[in-house]
Amino acid sequence: MGTGFEGEVRYEMALSPEEAGSGTKKLLNRLGKKLEVTIPPGSREGTAVRLTNALLVTDGRPGDILITVRIKDGGTGVIEIDESSFEREVIGSNLPVVVDFWAPWCGPCRMLSPIMEKLSGRYAGRLKFCKINVDENPGPAARYQAMSIPLLVFFKGGKEVDRSLGALPEGALRQKIDSILG
């Protein structure tokens, strides 16, 4: 399911510079199970945190979860949402929103992730960037027919206004965003 050696699943975790510097604890949701992840102080972009045999807890099979730390710049960034926060973060948002329906095992999703992070800084205050793991959140994935990923769904005023399938290059995604923002 993941990349890397057999039995390993990879995730990325976005942290503020403060969280990375001082260390933090975060929750990772996988298959309806929550795992506490301890990020050590002094973590940098690309720091790897291995949860040995964590797949026994979440999947009932042997294997590790490997988390790669990503540092958000200046408080911007892509917000990780789930079924419980979708309504509040997306439908109830005062800003237009782009939601990335993704999964950690999806290569094109991983290609799109740094583009989304970069553009979240460029459009800060004008467009909210969210991502939702389709494996962990089947309700929204079914509701918005995320049968292939990555799928970007654009919302304005709580309503879907556009969508795009596949990993768009940065320029094409900027054009789409600009047309939605008017």
Backbone torsions as a table, in degrees:
resi	resn	phi	psi	omega
1	MET	NA	-43.2	-179.1
2	GLY	-93.0	-174.8	172.7
3	THR	-100.7	167.9	-178.7
4	GLY	96.2	-156.1	-177.9
5	PHE	-76.2	161.4	-178.7
6	GLU	-54.2	133.8	177.9
7	GLY	87.3	7.0	179.1
8	GLU	-113.4	137.0	176.2
9	VAL	-121.0	137.6	-176.8
10	ARG	-111.0	141.8	175.1
11	TYR	-132.6	159.5	169.6
12	GLU	-114.0	144.3	178.3
13	MET	-129.0	120.3	-179.9
14	ALA	-88.7	128.1	-179.3
15	LEU	-125.0	153.3	171.2
16	SER	-73.6	159.6	176.4
17	PRO	-56.8	-35.3	-180.0
18	GLU	-65.8	-45.1	179.3
19	GLU	-61.4	-43.1	-179.1
20	ALA	-65.7	-40.3	-177.6
21	GLY	-69.0	-43.1	-175.1
22	SER	-94.0	-11.5	-175.4
23	GLY	85.9	153.6	-177.7
24	THR	-159.3	167.7	171.9
25	LYS	-116.9	134.2	179.5
26	LYS	-131.2	158.5	174.9
27	LEU	-101.2	135.5	174.9
28	LEU	-111.7	123.7	177.7
29	ASN	-97.0	127.6	176.7
30	ARG	-144.7	121.6	177.6
31	LEU	52.2	40.2	177.4
32	GLY	78.9	2.2	178.5
33	LYS	-109.1	143.4	179.7
34	LYS	-107.9	131.3	177.1
35	LEU	-117.8	135.1	175.5
36	GLU	-85.2	128.9	-179.9
37	VAL	-112.2	126.0	176.5
38	THR	-99.7	116.0	176.4
39	ILE	-94.5	121.5	-175.4
40	PRO	-71.6	152.3	175.7
41	PRO	-58.5	148.3	178.4
42	GLY	80.4	12.8	178.6
43	SER	-66.8	146.4	180.0
44	ARG	-124.9	172.1	174.8
45	GLU	-51.8	125.8	177.2
46	GLY	91.8	-6.4	176.9
47	THR	-56.9	136.0	180.0
48	ALA	-106.1	133.9	175.8
49	VAL	-120.7	119.7	-178.2
50	ARG	-100.3	127.6	173.6
51	LEU	-101.1	95.4	-174.9
52	THR	-66.2	129.7	178.8
53	ASN	58.5	22.8	179.4
54	ALA	-66.0	-26.2	179.9
55	LEU	-67.1	-19.8	173.4
56	LEU	-62.5	-38.6	-179.2
57	VAL	-73.2	-45.0	-172.5
58	THR	-88.0	-39.6	-172.8
59	ASP	-111.3	-11.6	-176.3
60	GLY	72.5	23.4	178.3
61	ARG	-138.8	157.5	-179.8
62	PRO	-67.2	150.0	175.1
63	GLY	146.2	160.5	-177.4
64	ASP	-105.0	158.3	168.7
65	ILE	-111.5	127.6	178.8
66	LEU	-110.2	122.2	-178.5
67	ILE	-109.4	127.9	176.3
68	THR	-103.6	128.9	-178.8
69	VAL	-80.3	132.2	171.7
70	ARG	-118.8	138.2	-178.9
71	ILE	-101.4	124.1	175.8
72	LYS	-78.8	142.2	178.5
73	ASP	-98.2	129.3	172.2
74	GLY	57.5	31.4	175.4
75	GLY	79.4	0.3	174.7
76	THR	-88.6	-176.9	175.4
77	GLY	137.9	176.2	-179.7
78	VAL	-90.1	130.1	-178.7
79	ILE	-89.4	124.6	175.4
80	GLU	-81.8	122.8	-178.4
81	ILE	-118.1	167.3	175.8
82	ASP	-139.2	-174.4	-177.6
83	GLU	-56.9	-37.5	-175.8
84	SER	-75.0	-24.5	-178.3
85	SER	-104.9	-4.5	-176.1
86	PHE	-57.1	-50.8	-177.8
87	GLU	-57.7	-48.5	-176.9
88	ARG	-67.1	-48.7	-173.0
89	GLU	-77.0	-30.3	-173.9
90	VAL	-107.1	-64.6	-174.5
91	ILE	-66.1	-38.8	-178.4
92	GLY	-89.4	6.6	-176.6
93	SER	-72.8	140.1	174.0
94	ASN	-77.1	-21.2	178.4
95	LEU	-97.3	155.7	167.4
96	PRO	-61.0	153.2	-175.0
97	VAL	-133.8	140.6	167.2
98	VAL	-113.6	128.0	179.9
99	VAL	-111.7	125.0	177.4
100	ASP	-96.1	109.9	173.3
101	PHE	-84.9	117.6	-170.0
102	TRP	-144.6	176.2	171.7
103	ALA	-148.9	149.5	-175.9
104	PRO	-66.0	-22.3	-179.1
105	TRP	-85.3	-4.8	-173.1
106	CYS	-89.4	112.3	-179.9
107	GLY	-58.1	-51.2	178.2
108	PRO	-60.5	-30.5	176.3
109	CYS	-63.5	-43.0	179.5
110	ARG	-66.6	-30.4	176.7
111	MET	-69.3	-35.5	-177.7
112	LEU	-76.7	-28.0	-174.1
113	SER	-54.3	-49.7	-179.9
114	PRO	-66.9	-28.3	176.8
115	ILE	-67.4	-44.6	178.1
116	MET	-61.0	-44.2	178.7
117	GLU	-59.8	-47.0	-178.7
118	LYS	-61.7	-47.0	-177.7
119	LEU	-70.3	-25.6	177.7
120	SER	-63.4	-31.6	175.2
121	GLY	-73.1	-42.0	-178.8
122	ARG	-63.6	-37.0	-176.5
123	TYR	-105.0	17.1	-178.9
124	ALA	-54.4	133.1	179.7
125	GLY	85.7	-10.5	179.7
126	ARG	-117.2	-26.0	-178.1
127	LEU	-148.6	134.2	177.9
128	LYS	-95.5	135.9	179.0
129	PHE	-109.0	124.9	179.0
130	CYS	-129.7	157.0	172.3
131	LYS	-138.2	145.1	-178.6
132	ILE	-136.0	128.7	-179.0
133	ASN	-76.8	117.7	-176.0
134	VAL	-69.0	-28.1	178.6
135	ASP	-69.4	-35.6	-176.7
136	GLU	-87.0	-18.9	-172.3
137	ASN	-133.6	71.9	-175.4
138	PRO	-67.4	-24.8	-179.0
139	GLY	-62.1	-59.9	178.2
140	PRO	-62.2	-35.3	179.0
141	ALA	-60.8	-41.8	178.4
142	ALA	-71.2	-43.3	-178.3
143	ARG	-58.6	-38.0	-178.6
144	TYR	-103.7	16.4	173.6
145	GLN	50.3	51.5	177.8
146	ALA	-83.7	71.7	-177.6
147	MET	-83.1	-27.7	175.4
148	SER	-126.0	145.0	-178.1
149	ILE	-132.7	157.0	0.1
150	PRO	-72.1	144.0	175.3
151	LEU	-124.2	122.7	175.0
152	LEU	-101.2	124.9	177.3
153	VAL	-117.0	127.1	-177.1
154	PHE	-101.8	131.7	-178.9
155	PHE	-121.3	143.2	174.2
156	LYS	-140.7	126.6	-178.2
157	GLY	61.6	29.8	178.2
158	GLY	80.7	1.5	-178.1
159	LYS	-117.5	143.8	176.3
160	GLU	-66.3	130.0	179.4
161	VAL	-117.7	-16.6	-179.6
162	ASP	-168.5	166.3	175.2
163	ARG	-153.6	157.8	-179.5
164	SER	-145.6	131.2	-178.0
165	LEU	-104.8	134.2	176.9
166	GLY	99.6	170.1	-178.5
167	ALA	-82.8	103.1	178.8
168	LEU	-76.6	143.3	170.0
169	PRO	-66.2	157.1	-175.9
170	GLU	-54.2	-46.1	-178.1
171	GLY	-60.3	-42.1	179.6
172	ALA	-67.0	-38.9	178.6
173	LEU	-67.7	-40.0	176.5
174	ARG	-60.5	-43.0	179.0
175	GLN	-61.1	-44.0	179.8
176	LYS	-62.9	-45.3	179.3
177	ILE	-61.4	-46.5	-179.1
178	ASP	-60.4	-38.3	179.5
179	SER	-68.9	-33.8	178.6
180	ILE	-73.3	-37.7	179.7
181	LEU	-74.7	-20.0	177.6
182	GLY	72.1	NA	NA
